[in-house]
Amino acid sequence: MKFTSTIKVTGMKYSKGKMDNGTEFDSTKVYVETELDTSKDSAMGTACAEYGLGKADEYQKYKHLAGALPFMAIAEMEIVTNGKTQKTIIHSLRPVDGAKAAASGAKNVTA
């Protein structure tokens, strides 16, 4: 199931290399502010959840936004399953204009 969502990106990291046993790894993770489940009245507020965003080279596309963290973005996302468990992955991020301005050093002025 594919969908679009506006998210608050609080961090990103990539990993690429080879383990001692020869297995290669290559991924980018995005940390997104996510509402806690309040249905049992045992939690409130937000936490950061980790989502996959493709391979390590995806990180480079957003590296210039480091000074704008956290930033708002439009995310193309998808819920996938193996029949037993499900996970949400991010296919693409499109930072909103405020993030681009902050990354370039521009100051936001409000009246």
Short mmCIF file of the C-alpha atoms (twelve columns), coordinates in Angstrom:
data_MODEL
# 
_entry.id   MODEL 
# 
loop_
_atom_site.group_PDB 
_atom_site.id 
_atom_site.type_symbol 
_atom_site.label_atom_id 
_atom_site.label_alt_id 
_atom_site.label_comp_id 
_atom_site.label_asym_id 
_atom_site.label_seq_id 
_atom_site.Cartn_x 
_atom_site.Cartn_y 
_atom_site.Cartn_z 
_atom_site.pdbx_PDB_model_num 
ATOM 1   C CA . MET A 1   0.000  0.000   0.000  1 
ATOM 2   C CA . LYS A 2   1.622  3.258   -1.168 1 
ATOM 3   C CA . PHE A 3   0.828  6.649   0.338  1 
ATOM 4   C CA . THR A 4   2.186  10.165  0.819  1 
ATOM 5   C CA . SER A 5   2.714  11.708  4.234  1 
ATOM 6   C CA . THR A 6   4.186  14.902  5.659  1 
ATOM 7   C CA . ILE A 7   6.849  13.892  8.183  1 
ATOM 8   C CA . LYS A 8   9.345  15.518  10.531 1 
ATOM 9   C CA . VAL A 9   12.829 14.127  9.863  1 
ATOM 10  C CA . THR A 10  14.958 14.298  13.010 1 
ATOM 11  C CA . GLY A 11  18.008 12.440  11.704 1 
ATOM 12  C CA . MET A 12  19.513 10.236  9.018  1 
ATOM 13  C CA . LYS A 13  22.424 7.803   8.800  1 
ATOM 14  C CA . TYR A 14  23.873 5.418   6.299  1 
ATOM 15  C CA . SER A 15  25.782 2.173   6.615  1 
ATOM 16  C CA . LYS A 16  27.839 0.510   3.934  1 
ATOM 17  C CA . GLY A 17  30.508 -2.141  4.138  1 
ATOM 18  C CA . LYS A 18  31.232 -5.794  4.593  1 
ATOM 19  C CA . MET A 19  30.968 -7.908  7.729  1 
ATOM 20  C CA . ASP A 20  33.693 -10.328 8.812  1 
ATOM 21  C CA . ASN A 21  31.757 -13.220 7.271  1 
ATOM 22  C CA . GLY A 22  31.694 -11.485 3.871  1 
ATOM 23  C CA . THR A 23  28.058 -10.347 3.967  1 
ATOM 24  C CA . GLU A 24  27.709 -6.872  2.487  1 
ATOM 25  C CA . PHE A 25  25.390 -4.201  3.875  1 
ATOM 26  C CA . ASP A 26  24.210 -0.972  2.243  1 
ATOM 27  C CA . SER A 27  21.351 1.131   3.621  1 
ATOM 28  C CA . THR A 28  20.102 4.553   4.670  1 
ATOM 29  C CA . LYS A 29  17.892 4.980   7.727  1 
ATOM 30  C CA . VAL A 30  15.645 7.964   8.396  1 
ATOM 31  C CA . TYR A 31  14.507 8.870   11.901 1 
ATOM 32  C CA . VAL A 32  11.006 10.354  11.966 1 
ATOM 33  C CA . GLU A 33  9.084  11.943  14.820 1 
ATOM 34  C CA . THR A 34  6.132  9.624   15.372 1 
ATOM 35  C CA . GLU A 35  3.161  9.829   17.740 1 
ATOM 36  C CA . LEU A 36  3.146  7.287   20.563 1 
ATOM 37  C CA . ASP A 37  0.169  4.947   20.866 1 
ATOM 38  C CA . THR A 38  -2.181 6.595   23.370 1 
ATOM 39  C CA . SER A 39  -4.998 4.035   23.031 1 
ATOM 40  C CA . LYS A 40  -4.212 2.370   26.393 1 
ATOM 41  C CA . ASP A 41  -3.627 5.684   28.191 1 
ATOM 42  C CA . SER A 42  -0.092 4.579   29.083 1 
ATOM 43  C CA . ALA A 43  1.876  6.861   26.732 1 
ATOM 44  C CA . MET A 44  1.809  10.416  25.427 1 
ATOM 45  C CA . GLY A 45  3.848  12.549  23.082 1 
ATOM 46  C CA . THR A 46  6.253  11.434  20.397 1 
ATOM 47  C CA . ALA A 47  9.296  9.264   19.798 1 
ATOM 48  C CA . CYS A 48  11.547 8.730   16.811 1 
ATOM 49  C CA . ALA A 49  10.918 5.706   14.627 1 
ATOM 50  C CA . GLU A 50  13.433 4.311   12.139 1 
ATOM 51  C CA . TYR A 51  12.453 3.821   8.491  1 
ATOM 52  C CA . GLY A 52  14.481 2.464   5.582  1 
ATOM 53  C CA . LEU A 53  15.288 4.722   2.623  1 
ATOM 54  C CA . GLY A 54  17.132 2.586   0.108  1 
ATOM 55  C CA . LYS A 55  20.893 2.265   -0.188 1 
ATOM 56  C CA . ALA A 56  23.677 4.381   1.301  1 
ATOM 57  C CA . ASP A 57  23.856 6.702   -1.714 1 
ATOM 58  C CA . GLU A 58  20.382 8.043   -0.793 1 
ATOM 59  C CA . TYR A 59  21.964 9.737   2.250  1 
ATOM 60  C CA . GLN A 60  24.136 11.896  -0.008 1 
ATOM 61  C CA . LYS A 61  21.035 13.456  -1.603 1 
ATOM 62  C CA . TYR A 62  20.054 14.973  1.755  1 
ATOM 63  C CA . LYS A 63  23.475 15.597  3.350  1 
ATOM 64  C CA . HIS A 64  23.242 19.337  2.582  1 
ATOM 65  C CA . LEU A 65  20.235 19.530  4.946  1 
ATOM 66  C CA . ALA A 66  22.285 18.672  8.053  1 
ATOM 67  C CA . GLY A 67  22.019 22.275  9.276  1 
ATOM 68  C CA . ALA A 68  18.247 22.200  8.805  1 
ATOM 69  C CA . LEU A 69  17.551 19.229  11.104 1 
ATOM 70  C CA . PRO A 70  14.891 18.594  12.110 1 
ATOM 71  C CA . PHE A 71  13.081 19.364  8.843  1 
ATOM 72  C CA . MET A 72  9.661  18.726  7.383  1 
ATOM 73  C CA . ALA A 73  9.370  16.652  4.220  1 
ATOM 74  C CA . ILE A 74  6.807  15.070  1.962  1 
ATOM 75  C CA . ALA A 75  7.497  11.323  2.002  1 
ATOM 76  C CA . GLU A 76  6.425  8.730   -0.534 1 
ATOM 77  C CA . MET A 77  5.959  5.665   1.667  1 
ATOM 78  C CA . GLU A 78  4.795  2.082   1.361  1 
ATOM 79  C CA . ILE A 79  3.590  -0.555  3.797  1 
ATOM 80  C CA . VAL A 80  4.882  -4.004  2.814  1 
ATOM 81  C CA . THR A 81  4.464  -7.429  4.385  1 
ATOM 82  C CA . ASN A 82  5.862  -10.920 4.193  1 
ATOM 83  C CA . GLY A 83  2.471  -12.309 5.206  1 
ATOM 84  C CA . LYS A 84  3.309  -12.357 8.902  1 
ATOM 85  C CA . THR A 85  4.813  -8.983  9.758  1 
ATOM 86  C CA . GLN A 86  4.633  -5.605  8.097  1 
ATOM 87  C CA . LYS A 87  6.971  -2.641  7.834  1 
ATOM 88  C CA . THR A 88  6.850  0.839   6.385  1 
ATOM 89  C CA . ILE A 89  9.560  1.979   3.991  1 
ATOM 90  C CA . ILE A 90  10.242 5.402   2.517  1 
ATOM 91  C CA . HIS A 91  10.780 5.564   -1.243 1 
ATOM 92  C CA . SER A 92  11.549 9.283   -1.496 1 
ATOM 93  C CA . LEU A 93  11.710 12.500  0.515  1 
ATOM 94  C CA . ARG A 94  10.926 15.982  -0.741 1 
ATOM 95  C CA . PRO A 95  11.950 18.599  1.853  1 
ATOM 96  C CA . VAL A 96  9.527  21.471  2.200  1 
ATOM 97  C CA . ASP A 97  10.775 24.953  1.378  1 
ATOM 98  C CA . GLY A 98  11.641 25.871  4.977  1 
ATOM 99  C CA . ALA A 99  14.224 23.066  5.156  1 
ATOM 100 C CA . LYS A 100 15.875 24.189  1.927  1 
ATOM 101 C CA . ALA A 101 16.085 27.778  3.182  1 
ATOM 102 C CA . ALA A 102 17.541 26.750  6.544  1 
ATOM 103 C CA . ALA A 103 20.141 24.543  4.862  1 
ATOM 104 C CA . SER A 104 21.279 27.426  2.678  1 
ATOM 105 C CA . GLY A 105 21.709 29.687  5.707  1 
ATOM 106 C CA . ALA A 106 18.644 31.848  5.090  1 
ATOM 107 C CA . LYS A 107 16.761 33.047  8.147  1 
ATOM 108 C CA . ASN A 108 13.023 32.601  8.529  1 
ATOM 109 C CA . VAL A 109 11.296 35.810  9.525  1 
ATOM 110 C CA . THR A 110 7.755  35.789  10.858 1 
ATOM 111 C CA . ALA A 111 5.580  38.803  11.492 1 
# 
